[in-house]
Each structure stands twice: as structure tokens, then as C-alpha cells.
């Protein structure tokens, strides 16, 4: 009886070591590569926006497709901070920074959204869906840090 229990325990430990270990390694490396690719896509998109000083609906659609093509379900929210000249109570000239959220999703494919020189374009990325395996790994082993969130900004040249 003792020999049978030891054999069962040995088989279970071998299965864990040979099957679960490589799956965990593969899953975590794939998630980190996907996060890196999403950050690279966002960086390229923001660099293009800051150089051109406009965005079209077709470019936004392509960007959304790019960030969601790496195996993670991502949501991107844009925010534009504009500088506006003003005066204070004493009549001195000051520059105000007005932050406003833009609904870029309403742009048609040919419609352009123009930016002024010095505007700051910010992107907030958030993972909206987590796969079954990642949630299982997080619940059982606490290996996964959870949903991916990232914030990036660039100034229009």
C-alpha cells in the first residue's frame, strides 16, 4: 500500500513538473512579449501624431487593431492638453493648460482631428479582458500581476 501511494505521488509530481511548469513559463513569456509589442505600437503611433499634428479615423482604427492583435484585449483612451494664453487678476500674461477628453471614436475614416504645436497627447491603455488561464494562474499561484495598464504622452512638434 505504501509503495502504491508513493507511486501516485511521484506521478502527480512528475505531471506538475513536466506539464504545468512549461505552461506557466510559456504563458508568462507570451504575456510579457504582448505587453512590449503594445507599448511599441503606442510609441510609434504617438510619434506619428506629434510629427504630423493630426489624426484621422482610419489611423485610429488601424491603431486599435494593432494593439488588440497581440493576444490581449486592450482599451485606449485619449486625452489632449492644450495651452491657451490668458491673463491673471493683475493683468499679467500667463499660459493656462486646458485638459479635455476627446472622443476620437466619433471620427470618420477621412475626417481629420488637428492638433496645435505644444499640445500634449496622452494615451491610457487598459486591459479589459483576462484569459481563463491567466485568471487561474493568478488565483492559484499569484504569479500574474493582473490587468495591464500603461500611460504614455507626447508633445506635438
VENFEN-V77969 format. One record per backbone hydrogen bond with DSSP energy under -1.0 kcal/mol. CO is the residue of the C=O (numbers start at 1). NH is the residue of the N-H. Records with the same first field share a line. If there is no record, write none. Layout:
BEGIN
CO: NH  NH
END
This chain:
BEGIN
1: 5
2: 6
3: 7
4: 8
5: 9
6: 10
7: 11
8: 12
9: 13
10: 14
11: 15
12: 16
13: 17
14: 18
15: 19
16: 21
19: 23
20: 24
21: 25
22: 26
23: 27
24: 28
25: 29
26: 30
27: 31
28: 32
29: 33
30: 34
31: 35
32: 36
33: 37
34: 38
35: 39
36: 40
37: 41
38: 42
39: 43
40: 44
41: 45
42: 46
43: 47
44: 48
45: 49
46: 50
47: 51
48: 52
49: 53
50: 157
53: 115
55: 113
56: 60
57: 61
58: 62
59: 63
60: 64
61: 65
62: 66
63: 67
64: 68
66: 69
73: 128
75: 126
77: 124
79: 122
80: 100
81: 120
82: 98
84: 96
86: 94
88: 91
92: 88
94: 86
96: 84
98: 82
100: 80
102: 104
103: 106
104: 107
108: 57
109: 58
111: 57
113: 55
116: 119
119: 156
120: 81
121: 154
122: 79
123: 152
124: 77
125: 150
126: 75
131: 135
132: 136
133: 137
134: 138
135: 139
136: 140
137: 141
148: 127
150: 125
152: 123
154: 121
156: 118
END
